[in-house]
Amino acid sequence: MATNEELMRANLLEVFNERDAGRRRAAIARIYAPDVQFNEPDEPVVGHAALDAKAQGILDGAPGFVFTPDGPAQANQDLGYLAWNLGPEGQAPVVRGRDIALIADGRIVKVYTLLQP
């Protein structure tokens, strides 16, 4: 079973940074509870299919951009935390954010994304 820190990194790198749909869907099935809730300022989504569509939409809207961790993932009991950057590879980030997740039974059940102004 993955640690909470590993789940947070996988959420960022294997889902939201993964442009191959098949690999992304396999990661989603492994990382998240079936009824996962993904909450961000624009629109909350529920479930694997909606999360996959959300990730694809973000990637489609940012060609050439990559997500990178902004420090190590952290965990406290059933919570995970990871700061991240999004921008052109090798350049300064255009967007910075933080993901906070509730984890149960080795899977992410809720994610809250906070965008940094």
Secondary structure, DSSP 4 states (H G I P E B T S, - for coil): ---HHHHHHHIIIIIIT---HHHHHHHHHHHEEEEEEEE-SS--EESHHHHHHHHHHHHHTSTTEEEEESS--EEETTEEEEEEEEEETTS--SEEEEEEEEEETTEEEEEEEEEE-
